[in-house]
Amino acid sequence: MVIEEVKALYAVPPGEFIAERTLVVRRLKHEKRAADAAAIAKLRRPKAAEWLLNRLAREDPAVVERWATSVTGARDAQSAAIGGASGDDLRAATNELNAATRAIADAALGLDSDMKRDDVVVVLRTLIAAGSTDTLVNGVVGSEGVLEPADLFAGAPEPILRPAINRPPKSPGPKGRRPAPPIAREIEPETASEIETKPEPRPSAGEMRRRTRLIAEYGRAQTTLDAARSAVDAGVAKVDVAKDALAKAEDILARRVSELEVAERDLRRLADDVESSTGSSR
């Protein structure tokens, strides 16, 4: 499969994706490239957030490449920390991943302010879990499982946009009275920074195996879902073609019926004329 053809297909707006994919498949079949045509036919239509990130990869590749590099760095640092290395590298790598994630989400929303940040972040986390960050670098999110093998990114840390803050428990109020609500206060910048950069405790080996298994199961489920969506898209395209053919057939039938009615009227008129001529000759 030619990567440039896939890139061009994923540059098409989602609403035009199915029609464009059908044209590409037909062209490849005409060029006797059956294998490429079959692969292209399996590509699914990207969601709105996926298409937006693909557009970002074309218009601002630097911010996307930074994010992909930070994902690799966080993975390597976590593997090293599990092996007994200092947690300083993991802390720095996690901070860079968080910053790169915020940067790519901000850049995407800059292209489309109506898009929800959560939708963008979900796509990024899905790519990390499936080990498919390269699809975003190439601007072809949606081709996972078809364009390249879905190598799992075992143990990849998820982007952390808003770290949880542990609040002290409420102290009980006087008997028979509700406790007063806590007084809201702003967190000092230094404190907020410390909370955001504080790494999570290193998980045990058993927990890491459990996470790896869950990520693998998630990747397989995502691949199955994508295949089902592609099948649905292909079915919808076939239904649209059938509807068009039916509409044309009905139009042709209506014209033929109209022509038949005209012919019948002409035939009756001719019969009447013959009968009149015969009566006059007598």
N, C-alpha and C positions, 0 to 999 in steps of 0.2 A: 504494500500500500504506500502511496506517495504522501508524505506528511503534509506537503503543501496543499494537496486537495482536501485533506481533512481540515486543515486550518481555514481554508476558504469556506468550507461548509459551515464551520462553527462561528464564522464571522457574520453569517446571515441571521437576521432577527428571528427569534423563536417562532413567530407566527408564520414565517415563510420557510422554515426548516424542512418540513416534510416534503413540500413540493420541490424544493431545490435538491433534496436527497434523491428523490425519484428521478430527476433529470440526470444527476451525476451517475446513478446506477445504470440508467439506459445508455448513457454515453460510454461507460466502461464496458458494458456488454457488447456494444457495437464495435468497440476497439479490441474485442476478443480477450478482455481482461476479466475473466469470470471470477477469479479469486478475489481481486480487488473489489469487484461489484458486490460480491457476497458480504465482504467485510463492511463496506460502506452501508449496506442495507441494514446492518445490525446496530449502527450508531443511533443513539437515542437523541431526542430533542432536548436541549438543555433547559433547565429551569431559568427563571428570570435572573436570580442571583448568580447562577453559574455563567449565564451569557454575559452579565455585567463584568464578572471577574475575567472572562476571556477577552472582553473588550479592553479591560485595564491592562492585561498582559501585552496587548498590541500597542497601546498608547503610552503606557508608563512601565516598560519592562524592568526598570531598575528596582522599583518598590516590590515587584513580584519576586525578582531574583533574590533580594535581601531576605524576604520571608522564607523562601525555599532553602536558602543557606542557613538561616537560623533554625529551621526544623532539623536539618542534618546535624548542626552543632549541638542542639539540645539532646538529640538521640545519642550522639557519641559521648557527650558529657555524662548522661545518665548511665550508659553502659560502663564508663570508667568509674563512676561513683559506686555502682553495684560491685565492681571489682575491688573496691577498697580505696580508691583515689580520694583526694580531698574534695569536700563539698563546695569549695570556692568556685571551681570551674562550672559546676552544675548550676550554682546560683547565678553566675554571670550569663550562662547560656540561656537559662530560663528567663531572665530579665530581657535579654535580646529578643527571644521569641515573643514575649509579651509585647515589646515595643514594636516589633515588625508586624505583629498581628494588628495592633491598633493602627499602624501606619497604612497597611493595605486596606483595612476597613474604612478608614477616613478617605483614602483616595477613591475607593469605589463609590462611597456616598457622595463624593464630589462630582462624580459623573452622573449620578442619579439620586437626587435628594429624596425621592419618594421611596427608595428602597429601604427596607428595615435592616438595621445593623445586625440583629440576631440572625437573619436569613443568610447574610454574608458569612458570619462566624461559623454557622452550622456547616456551610460548604467547606470552609477551611479545615474544620475539625474532621470532617468526613474524609477529605483528601489525606490528612495525616494518618488517620486510622487505617486507610486502605493502602498507604504507601504510594500514593499517586500524585505527589506534588509536582512531578515533571509535566503532568497534563496541563497544569495551570501555567507553568513556565512557557509551554508551547501554545497556550491559548486554546486548548481543546478539552476543557472540562466537560465531561459527558461521554467521553470515549473510553472511560475506564473499563478494562476487561476485554476491549476490542483492539484498541490501538497498541497497547502494551500490556504485559502481564501485571496483575495486581499483586506485586510483592508487598507483604505485610510489613508495617513499620512497628515492630513489636516494642512495646514499652515506651512509645513516644509520649512525651508530656503534652497535655492539651493546653492551648492558649488560655491564659488567665487574664481576663479583662477587668473583672471587679473582684478582688480577693475578699473572702468573708472575714468579718471582724468579730472576734469573740467578745461579747458584752458580759459584764459581771451580772450575776443573778440579782433579781430584785429583792430587796430586804422587806420582810413583812411589816406592815404598818400597825398602828395601835389596834387593839381588839375591838371588833365591831365597826371598823372604818376601812375603806379601801386605801391601799398604799398610794401615795402621791406619784404621779407619772414622773419618770426620770427627766431631768433637765437636759434638753438638747444642747450640744456644744459642738463646735467645729473641731476637727482633728488638726493639730498643728502639722504644717507641711513635713517637718522632720519625722513625726510619728507616722504619718500616712506613707511616707517613703519606706520606712522600716517595715511596716506591715506588708507593703506590696512586694518588697524584695526578699522577705523571709521565706526560705525554701521549706517545702513540706518534708516531714520525716521520711527517711529512706525506707521503702517498703521491704518486707521480708522476701526471701526467695519464693516461698509459696504464693505470696500475693502477686509477685511478678509473673509467675506461671499462670495464675488465674487471669490476670489482665491480658496476657498474651493470647490465651485461649479465647477470651471474650472478643478481643480485637479481630482474631481470625474468624470467629463466627459472624461478627458484624460485617466483615469484608465479604464473606460468602453470601450473606443475606442481601447485601447491597448489590452484588453482581446479579443475583437471581431477580431482584426487583427491577434492575435496569433492563434485563432481558425481557421481563414481562412487559415493561413500558414500551420497549421497542416493538414487541409483538402487537401491542395495542395500537401503536402508531401506524404500523404496517397495515393492520386490519382497517383502521380508519381511512387510510389512503385508498385501499381497495374498495371500500364502501363508497367513497366519493367518486371514484372512477365508474363504479357500477351505476350510481345515481345519474351521472352525466350521460352514460350510454342509454339508460332507460328513458331519460328525458328526450334524448335525440330520437329514439325509436318511437316514442309517443308522438312527437312532432311529425315524424314522417308518416305515421299511421293516420294522424288527423288530416294531413294533406291528401293522402290517398283516398280516405273516406269522402272528403270534399270533392275530389275529382270524380269519384264513382257516382256521387249524387248528380253532378253536372251531366255526366255521360248518360245516366238513366233518364234525366229530363229531356236531353236531346233525342234519345231513342224513342221516348213516348211521343215527342213532337213529330218526329219523322214518321212514326206509325200512323199518327192522326192525319198527317199530310197525305200519306199513301192511301189511306182509307177514303179521304175526301176526294182524291183524284179518281179512284175507282168508282165511287158513287156518281160522280159527274159524267164519267164516260158512259155509264149505263143510261 
